Amino acid sequence: MTTLRRHAPFLILAGLALAFASVVWFVMPHDREVKSLGIMLFKLVPFVLATEALAQLDPEWAQKLRLHLFAPLCFMLYFLYFVPKIFFHAENHPELYYYVLTLTPFLILTFLFCFRIGGGAAHLVRRLGYAMLLIMLSGLEDLAYLTINEHTDPQWQTIPEVWTWASHMTVRLGHPASKYEAFALIITHVVLALFVLLAPTRWFAAFGRLVPRRRSAVSGTTA
């Protein structure tokens, strides 16, 4: 009970942020234009509440609960929902595909930068970075594009037998992936991402030994 009281500001603000975000996303219309100042300010409420919630989050408590694992989940929400939706509604803008693919690793590095300067351990930075990279390369986004969008073209209403558009799979296999080869690649990458996130820390100790240790300028001791 004491723990809940101690972290009540974060929990309350996070709950309110989620509630207001749900209203904005599920209740209010998805308009391109801002129709009034009141609507604009209301749509900013979830962001403000979430910012205040994060400011109240106790880093030690977050580490104890392993909340860093939410970073890949947040990335997956972006990459497996918003990216397929963007591609689906922007089929007449081929350059957009390139910009989004460039934006995605930039966002991963932004997450890692914020996590590191906030005190995140080096081995967790590596775990999160490489796990999200594996998710990005897995083909999950291609599968999401086929399954979460309402396709009217019969070609895309069922999962194609050959994934000719998935060039990131073609260059690795040496030929366009069949449906089941694509599934195998996706499963393999997801399993590898989970391994990177959950394997014992000692298995990744070798990474740290590859980097020269810093020496303190004051005492000359190894940092």
Backbone torsions as a table, in degrees:
resi	resn	phi	psi	omega
1	MET	NA	-40.5	178.6
2	THR	-60.4	-39.8	179.8
3	THR	-62.1	-42.4	179.6
4	LEU	-64.0	-40.7	178.5
5	ARG	-63.8	-41.0	-178.0
6	ARG	-62.5	-36.8	-176.1
7	HIS	-104.3	13.8	-178.2
8	ALA	-58.4	-42.3	179.7
9	PRO	-57.6	-44.4	178.6
10	PHE	-63.1	-47.7	-175.8
11	LEU	-63.9	-40.6	-179.4
12	ILE	-67.7	-47.5	-179.2
13	LEU	-64.3	-40.0	178.9
14	ALA	-64.8	-40.9	177.8
15	GLY	-63.6	-42.6	178.2
16	LEU	-65.4	-40.3	178.5
17	ALA	-60.8	-43.6	179.0
18	LEU	-64.2	-40.7	-178.9
19	ALA	-65.1	-46.9	179.9
20	PHE	-67.1	-38.0	177.8
21	ALA	-63.1	-37.5	178.2
22	SER	-63.8	-39.6	178.3
23	VAL	-64.3	-45.0	-178.9
24	VAL	-62.2	-41.6	-173.2
25	TRP	-83.5	-41.4	-171.9
26	PHE	-97.7	-20.3	-175.1
27	VAL	-107.9	-46.0	-176.0
28	MET	-79.3	148.5	179.1
29	PRO	-67.5	149.2	179.3
30	HIS	-89.1	75.1	-177.7
31	ASP	-86.5	143.8	176.3
32	ARG	-75.6	-37.0	-177.3
33	GLU	-96.4	145.2	175.2
34	VAL	-82.9	118.7	-171.6
35	LYS	-91.0	-18.7	178.2
36	SER	-161.3	159.6	178.1
37	LEU	-64.2	-37.2	-179.9
38	GLY	-61.5	-43.4	178.8
39	ILE	-64.0	-41.7	-179.9
40	MET	-62.1	-45.8	-179.1
41	LEU	-65.7	-38.7	179.6
42	PHE	-63.7	-38.8	-179.4
43	LYS	-70.8	-16.1	175.8
44	LEU	-86.1	-14.1	-177.6
45	VAL	-58.6	-46.2	178.9
46	PRO	-58.3	-38.7	180.0
47	PHE	-64.3	-45.1	-179.4
48	VAL	-63.3	-45.3	179.6
49	LEU	-63.3	-41.4	179.7
50	ALA	-66.4	-39.2	177.7
51	THR	-62.1	-45.0	179.1
52	GLU	-66.2	-35.2	177.6
53	ALA	-63.7	-45.6	179.7
54	LEU	-64.2	-34.9	177.9
55	ALA	-66.4	-26.3	179.8
56	GLN	-89.5	-9.8	-175.5
57	LEU	-69.6	127.4	178.2
58	ASP	-78.9	115.5	-176.9
59	PRO	-58.4	-38.9	-179.2
60	GLU	-65.0	-40.7	178.3
61	TRP	-66.0	-40.4	179.3
62	ALA	-62.7	-40.8	178.1
63	GLN	-65.6	-39.9	179.8
64	LYS	-63.1	-37.1	179.9
65	LEU	-86.2	-0.5	-178.5
66	ARG	56.4	43.8	-178.7
67	LEU	-68.9	-10.9	176.0
68	HIS	-61.9	-19.9	178.2
69	LEU	-68.9	-12.3	176.3
70	PHE	-73.8	-19.9	179.9
71	ALA	-60.4	-49.4	176.0
72	PRO	-61.9	-33.9	178.8
73	LEU	-66.0	-41.4	176.9
74	CYS	-64.0	-41.1	178.1
75	PHE	-63.2	-40.3	179.8
76	MET	-65.7	-36.0	175.7
77	LEU	-61.0	-44.1	177.5
78	TYR	-64.9	-49.4	-168.9
79	PHE	-79.4	-29.1	-174.8
80	LEU	-103.5	-4.7	175.1
81	TYR	-122.7	-58.6	-174.3
82	PHE	-69.6	-41.5	-179.8
83	VAL	-63.4	-48.6	176.7
84	PRO	-59.5	-35.7	178.0
85	LYS	-66.4	-41.0	178.4
86	ILE	-61.4	-47.1	-179.4
87	PHE	-64.0	-37.2	-178.0
88	PHE	-66.3	-40.1	-176.0
89	HIS	-92.3	4.8	-179.3
90	ALA	-132.5	40.3	-177.0
91	GLU	-64.8	-22.4	-179.3
92	ASN	-90.7	11.1	179.9
93	HIS	-127.3	78.1	-173.7
94	PRO	-60.6	-29.8	-179.0
95	GLU	-68.5	-23.8	-179.8
96	LEU	-59.8	-35.9	179.9
97	TYR	-58.0	-45.1	-178.9
98	TYR	-65.5	-42.0	-178.5
99	TYR	-64.5	-40.9	-179.9
100	VAL	-67.3	-41.0	178.4
101	LEU	-64.2	-31.8	176.1
102	THR	-75.9	-37.8	179.5
103	LEU	-63.2	-35.9	-172.3
104	THR	-61.6	-53.2	177.0
105	PRO	-65.0	-28.7	175.4
106	PHE	-62.6	-41.7	178.0
107	LEU	-64.8	-39.9	177.2
108	ILE	-58.4	-47.9	-179.5
109	LEU	-65.6	-32.4	176.1
110	THR	-64.9	-44.8	175.9
111	PHE	-56.5	-46.3	-176.4
112	LEU	-66.3	-39.5	178.7
113	PHE	-61.5	-47.9	179.7
114	CYS	-63.0	-40.9	179.9
115	PHE	-64.1	-42.6	-177.0
116	ARG	-68.7	-47.2	-178.7
117	ILE	-69.9	-16.9	174.6
118	GLY	-84.3	1.7	176.7
119	GLY	106.9	7.1	-179.8
120	GLY	-64.0	138.9	-179.1
121	ALA	-66.7	151.3	-177.3
122	ALA	-60.6	-41.0	-177.7
123	HIS	-68.0	-28.8	177.2
124	LEU	-74.5	-34.0	174.8
125	VAL	-59.4	-45.5	179.3
126	ARG	-64.1	-45.7	-178.7
127	ARG	-58.2	-51.5	-177.5
128	LEU	-62.8	-43.6	-177.6
129	GLY	-63.0	-48.5	-176.4
130	TYR	-74.0	-31.0	176.8
131	ALA	-66.4	-43.4	179.5
132	MET	-69.7	-33.1	175.0
133	LEU	-63.9	-41.6	177.8
134	LEU	-63.1	-38.7	176.8
135	ILE	-63.9	-41.4	-179.0
136	MET	-62.8	-36.7	-176.9
137	LEU	-89.3	-3.2	-168.9
138	SER	-72.0	-31.9	-171.2
139	GLY	100.9	0.5	178.5
140	LEU	-60.7	-36.2	-179.7
141	GLU	-64.8	-37.6	177.7
142	ASP	-63.2	-42.5	178.5
143	LEU	-65.4	-40.4	179.0
144	ALA	-63.9	-39.3	178.1
145	TYR	-57.3	-38.6	-178.2
146	LEU	-75.7	-27.0	-168.8
147	THR	-105.7	-29.6	-174.7
148	ILE	-95.4	-13.1	-179.3
149	ASN	-95.6	153.0	179.9
150	GLU	-92.6	88.7	-177.1
151	HIS	-79.7	136.6	175.5
152	THR	-102.3	-21.2	177.4
153	ASP	-74.3	122.5	-179.0
154	PRO	-55.1	-27.8	-179.7
155	GLN	-60.8	-29.3	-174.2
156	TRP	-110.9	3.0	-178.5
157	GLN	-76.8	-18.6	171.6
158	THR	-126.1	160.5	-179.2
159	ILE	-69.8	119.6	-177.4
160	PRO	-60.3	150.5	179.6
161	GLU	-72.0	-29.5	178.0
162	VAL	-128.0	131.0	-176.6
163	TRP	-96.9	75.3	-174.8
164	THR	-67.8	-25.3	-176.6
165	TRP	-80.8	-18.8	-174.0
166	ALA	-82.4	75.3	-174.8
167	SER	-64.8	-26.9	179.2
168	HIS	-67.3	-23.1	173.1
169	MET	-84.5	-39.1	-178.1
170	THR	-59.2	-43.2	-176.5
171	VAL	-68.5	-22.9	179.0
172	ARG	-88.5	-34.2	-178.6
173	LEU	-88.4	-22.9	-176.0
174	GLY	87.5	2.3	177.5
175	HIS	-162.5	159.6	177.2
176	PRO	-57.9	135.8	-175.4
177	ALA	-72.3	136.1	168.6
178	SER	-73.1	167.0	-179.5
179	LYS	-55.2	-44.5	-176.3
180	TYR	-76.5	-29.7	172.4
181	GLU	-65.8	-39.3	177.4
182	ALA	-63.0	-44.5	178.2
183	PHE	-60.4	-40.7	-179.6
184	ALA	-64.3	-41.7	177.9
185	LEU	-64.1	-42.3	179.7
186	ILE	-61.1	-49.7	-178.9
187	ILE	-61.3	-42.4	179.9
188	THR	-60.3	-45.5	-179.1
189	HIS	-66.5	-39.1	179.4
190	VAL	-65.5	-42.7	178.1
191	VAL	-62.3	-42.9	178.5
192	LEU	-63.9	-39.5	178.4
193	ALA	-63.1	-42.8	177.8
194	LEU	-64.4	-38.0	177.4
195	PHE	-62.0	-45.8	-179.5
196	VAL	-61.4	-37.9	-177.7
197	LEU	-75.5	-35.0	-166.9
198	LEU	-112.2	-11.0	-178.1
199	ALA	-64.5	154.0	179.7
200	PRO	-56.2	144.0	-177.4
201	THR	-58.9	-36.4	-176.5
202	ARG	-60.9	-24.5	179.4
203	TRP	-68.4	-19.1	-178.4
204	PHE	-107.2	8.9	-177.2
205	ALA	-62.2	-30.4	-177.4
206	ALA	-60.8	-30.7	179.6
207	PHE	-60.3	-43.0	-179.1
208	GLY	-65.6	-32.6	-178.2
209	ARG	-74.9	-14.2	178.7
210	LEU	-76.7	-17.5	-176.9
211	VAL	-100.8	127.9	178.9
212	PRO	-58.1	138.4	179.9
213	ARG	-77.0	144.9	178.4
214	ARG	-81.5	150.7	175.7
215	ARG	-114.2	137.6	-178.6
216	SER	-65.7	133.1	180.0
217	ALA	-69.4	-22.4	-176.4
218	VAL	-88.2	-53.6	-173.5
219	SER	-101.1	-15.1	-177.6
220	GLY	76.8	7.9	179.4
221	THR	-82.2	157.2	179.9
222	THR	-74.4	132.0	179.7
223	ALA	-96.6	NA	NA
